[in-house]
Amino acid sequence: MSISWSIRAFDKLSIQELHDILKLRVDVFVVEQQCIYPELDGKDATAIHVMGHDPRSALVAYARILPPEANEPPHIGRVVVAPGSRGTGLATEAMNRSLAAVWEFFGTERSVLAAQNHLERFYERFGYVRRGPDYDWDGIPHVDMVRDPKRDAG
């Protein structure tokens, strides 16, 4: 499947892109995972949005990058692939694109994320390591992870 990728700041998103982002996130994180939580958390406006569209222009992969806060590096989150497109490598491609965007927009290879526990090994493939114990986040087990290539190289 040929995917076209785009990376945009919030103020560069079209109304259609914003709709498609919110629909995909709600369809997967709220409906499919049966998790009632505030998907509209007020953070999208400062985020970088990584989008993968199929040849019909349907949004099939997405990730959100929040800018650094305090002493923390950028935060990658809301990584999602549409149900009909899973198992095709899109999650890997979305992460690779996200890591490149972290460098492009923030000039660092460091980043953090809150992984659903069952995806911990997936994120380890990108150099993330566990940072702390498991915890419950809106009824789903999570673990905080950090990627710090300079630390790993030392």
HURANOR-V36090 format. One record per backbone hydrogen bond with DSSP energy under -1.0 kcal/mol. CO is the residue of the C=O (numbers start at 1). NH is the residue of the N-H. If there is no record, write none. Layout:
{{CO:NH} {CO:NH}}
//
This chain:
{{4:53} {6:51} {8:49} {9:12} {10:13} {14:18} {15:19} {16:20} {17:21} {18:22} {19:23} {20:24} {21:25} {22:26} {23:27} {24:28} {25:29} {26:30} {26:31} {27:32} {28:33} {30:35} {37:39} {39:41} {43:46} {44:47} {47:10} {48:65} {49:8} {50:63} {51:6} {52:60} {52:61} {53:4} {54:57} {58:54} {60:82} {61:52} {62:80} {63:50} {64:77} {65:48} {66:75} {69:72} {74:112} {75:66} {77:64} {80:62} {82:85} {83:86} {89:93} {90:94} {91:95} {92:96} {93:97} {94:98} {95:99} {96:100} {97:101} {98:102} {99:103} {100:104} {101:105} {102:106} {103:107} {111:147} {112:76} {113:145} {115:143} {116:119} {117:120} {119:123} {120:124} {121:125} {123:126} {123:128} {124:127} {129:146} {135:142} {137:140} {140:137} {141:117} {142:135} {143:115} {144:131} {145:113} {146:129} {147:111} {148:152} {149:153}}
//
